[in-house]
Amino acid sequence: MNKTPFSESPDFDDEMLPEYQFDYRKAKPNRFASKSDKTMNIVVLDEDIAEVFTTPEAVNKALRALIEVVPRTVKVDDC
């Protein structure tokens, strides 16, 4: 059995090793994070379409070609 009385709770902060005590005031921004100003829109493709358009560039190229073909006066409704 534990010899420590129940009323005395251990101070877990004192038991933590110094290397695990992180000082957030010294934190620096992630240098590997994207610094792009472009906004990203995420679109989930169905599996059969993703097999054909395997890269974002391929999807964008196909959509730009479709935009050129569709008349500007016609509004495409969301499906």
Steps between C-alpha positions, in 0.01 A plus 500: 500500500594858455634660818412855386182637655216554251465868590851572372495515123834479324618808311547363148650824370805454720558147369512605135846505348621841381520390135124434502412846629442698181530878514248625242641853526813376320305324222573600140276476192524180299748573223372203298139621497365633176547874462274523198238774488283287272179374647437132453159354425474131572275293277454126551478308174311177449728199459432453127584865431809490721634211289496727193606828663788398725646846565357840588650636178304247291175596671567872453589451132175309434289755687661791315425328168139451610472866599614603151230284337208601722333827393551782750128582518402155623517453875591147605295389801660304781419132479 
